[in-house]
Amino acid sequence: MKVTVLKSGSKGNSTLIETTNLNILIDAGITLKELQEYKNDIKIDIVFITHSHTDHTSGLKRIYKYYNPIIYTRNDIVLNSSEFKSLYLEKEIFIDNLDIISFNLSHDSDCIGFLIKDLNDDNELVYITDTGYINKKILDIIKNKNTYIIESNHDIEMLRNGPYPFYLKQRILSDTGHLSNKDCCRYLKDLIGSNTKNIILAHLSENNNTKDKALEEINNMINENCIKDVNIFVAEQHKNLRKIEV
């Protein structure tokens, strides 16, 4: 199982998972043109939609029309759309050689995260963005996995001192908002284990965060806790992150 974050941030989000038999998108906040620029002969078999916000769905109509993938979600707005057909995503489904567990996150639009296990080699990918916190029950099932794609949305001081209106700052900082750099590292401290080899920081705000600040926070945590042999990547808004073997 290989993963490529195609686009990540408040202007659009989409992640490609490739297996021997399937190409899967998590979210479709990317245009059809951008997807085909990444790989012009790509075929998309399945799309998982985490929630209905436009930075995760803006390209879905065109991608659906062109590839006719199976769309899975638990979001009522997406499920009830007249522009495409989608299926309700159960908490656990098996597709080809994948065991896919989905779980509810805490955001101001019904949102889900994923634990995806490749049954051929037992490698596991965790995908979590757009949440104000992570429930302990979820933490218990996602510990010590191979690869984490996890939100590191904002630097708290940049957000507090930045130009956003007060209500928007409060929304982002709330339990139904987004994980800060500090939140992300606090959770990763308990999640990283002997099987963990890749951390991908995702959904960074262009206005309230920087790549350097996110990296500084996680590198401090890793050094303080003597964590070794873990690769750290930062997904960006305007360019693809290189393909990573889960």
Salt bridges, closest charged atoms under 4 A:
GLU18 OE1 - LYS39 NZ 3.73
GLU18 OE2 - LYS243 NZ 3.24
ASP27 OD2 - HIS56 ND1 2.65
GLU34 OE2 - LYS7 NZ 3.33
ASP45 OD1 - LYS43 NZ 3.27
ASP55 OD2 - HIS56 NE2 3.35
ASP55 OD2 - HIS203 NE2 3.38
GLU83 OE2 - LYS61 NZ 3.64
ASP108 OD1 - HIS53 NE2 3.75
ASP108 OD1 - HIS107 NE2 3.57
ASP108 OD2 - ARG171 NE 2.50
ASP122 OD1 - LYS117 NZ 3.84
GLU124 OE1 - LYS145 NZ 3.31
ASP130 OD2 - HIS51 NE2 3.43
ASP130 OD1 - HIS56 NE2 3.13
ASP130 OD2 - HIS107 NE2 3.42
ASP130 OD1 - HIS203 NE2 3.31
ASP140 OD2 - LYS136 NZ 3.26
GLU151 OE2 - HIS178 ND1 2.68
GLU157 OE2 - ARG160 NH1 3.57
ASP183 OD1 - ARG186 NH2 3.12
GLU206 OE1 - LYS11 NZ 3.30
GLU206 OE2 - HIS238 NE2 2.92
GLU217 OE2 - LYS182 NZ 3.38
GLU236 OE2 - LYS211 NZ 3.35
GLU236 OE2 - LYS239 NZ 3.91
